[in-house]
């Protein structure tokens, strides 16, 4: 099943059509991530996540189930979400809609939960984790459980990655955070005889 939806402030085009606006991927300005140790985790520059929230979102899945009364849209089986240069894949994604003053679901997304192994990518970075939650109103994506962020040849791992899509910054935390940095060739020596 394929659907293309306007992401804007997440208005449904007709009736209660699931409007999926997932801004999820990981990016950086250069090949080496800008990292700075903080007391609560490792700060990561992720400028590839900074996207226009008005770009359309295309969702492809094997099946879609909508529960209008509960305000839920469940995408299952090979879920692929694309917005701009960002891409998210997962076996399952559940969209929960906000409720209006009358208690009924409205077409504005409260949260998107992707589960069972999630991968977020841009052309130059990738992040993996067991789960991801995106809240469009706050512009926050939280990936949890065995999270690995790769930026070029460098990587950062932890149990929780919190990303602010408005600023393109993130924080890796949870347990011990591990970073691996590959040195850049110095251009000297050339390696020949």
N, C-alpha and C positions, 0 to 999 in steps of 0.2 A: 504494500500500500504506500502511495506517495502523496504528500501534501506539501504545498508551498503556502506559507502564511506570512502576513506582514507582521513584523516584530514590533514596530512603533511602541506605543504604550499598550500593545497587545489587545487590539480590538478584533473580535471575530467578524468575518465577512458576512456570514449569514447564519442566524440561529446560534446554537451553542456548538460552534465548530472549534475543535482544539487548536489553539494558537500557541505554537511552541516557539519560544524565543530563547534559545540557549546560546549564550555567549560563552563558549568554552573552548579554550585551547591555551597553549602556553607559548610565549614569545619573548624575545629579547632583542635589543638593538644591535648587539655585536656577538661575536663568537664566544666571548668569555662573559659569564653572568656577573652582574654587579652584585656582590654579596657583602653583607656586613653583619658581623655577629651582634646579636642583641641578647638581652637576658632571657627572653622567652622563646627564642628560635632564631632562624636564619632568614634575613630579609633577602628577597630575590626580585630583581628588576624583570618584569614580564611585559614589555611594551607591545608584544604581538597580540596580547589579549585586548588591547585598547581598540575597540571596534565601534562602528556606528550602530547603535541599537535599533535604528530604523531600517537596517538592511533586512531583506526577506530571509526567512529561515525555511530550509527544505528538510523535511523529515521523511525517511524511508524506513519501513519496517515490514515484517511479515504479516502482522496483524495489529488492529487498532480496536480498542473497546472503550466506549464512552458511557459513563454513568452520570447523566445530567443532574439527578437529584443529589448525588454526593459531590458533584463538581470535580470529577476526575476523568482524565483521559489516559489510558494505559497503552503504550506502544510496546509490543513484544516481538522478539525474534529478529536478530540482526539489525538492530536499530542504528541508523546513521542520521546524525543531525549536522547540517552544514549551514554556516552563516559567514559570508565573506570568505576569508581564507582559513577560518577555524572549522574544525571537524570534531565531533564526538561520536564514539561508537560504544555500544553497550548491548547486552542481551535484553535489557528492559529499561524503560523510562516512564515515570508516572508524573503527569502534570496535574497539580492541584490548583484550582481556581479560587480567587478571592470571593467573598460573599458580600452582597449588597446590604443596604439597611433593612431590607425585608428578610434577610437570612438566606436568600436564594443565590446560587452561584452566578457570578458575572464573568464576562469574557476576559478579565484581567488575571494574569497568572500570579499566584502567591509563591509557588515553588515548583521546581522540577527536580525529581529524585531519579538518578540513574544508578542502577545496581548490577551486581553480579560480575564485576570486572569492567572498569571504565577506562577508555583511552581518550585523551584530549590532545589535539595536534594543531600546529600551524606548519607552514613549509619548513621552518627551521628548528622547532622545538616539539617535545612531546611530554605528557605527564600520564602516569598510570596509577590507578588505585582501585580498591574494591568498590567504593561508592563515591558519588558526587552529588552535591545539592547546589542548585542555582536559585537565587532569589532575585528576580528582575528588579524589584522595587529598590533594593539596596545595592544592586550591582555586585553581589558577593557570590563567589563560587567556593565551596569547601569540598575538597577531596579528602577521603579518610582511608585508613588501613593500608599499610605497606605502600605508601606513595613514593614514586620515583619520578623526578623531574629531570629531563635531559635537555641541555642547551648546547648544541654542537657536540664537542668531545667531552664536555663537562657534565657532571650529574650531582644532584642533591637528593637525599632520601630521608624520609621521616614518616611519621604516622598521620600527619595532618598538614595539608596545604590550603591556606586561605588566600584567595585572590580577590583584589578589588579591580573590577574591569573598567571602572571609570578612570583610575590612575595608572593601570598597568603594573601594579606592584603586588607582591605576594609575600607570605610568611610561612616558612616550613617549620613545623614544631612537632612535639610529641615524642617522648622518649629521647633517645640520643639522635641528633641530626648528623648525618654523614655526608660530606662533600668530597668529590673527587675532581681535581683540576688537572688537565693535560697541559704540559708546558708547550709553548709555541716554539717552533724552530727558530734558532737565532740567525740563520742565514749564513753562518760561518762554518767553514770546514767542508761543506758540500758532500761529504761521504764518498768521494771518488779517489782514485789513485793518482 
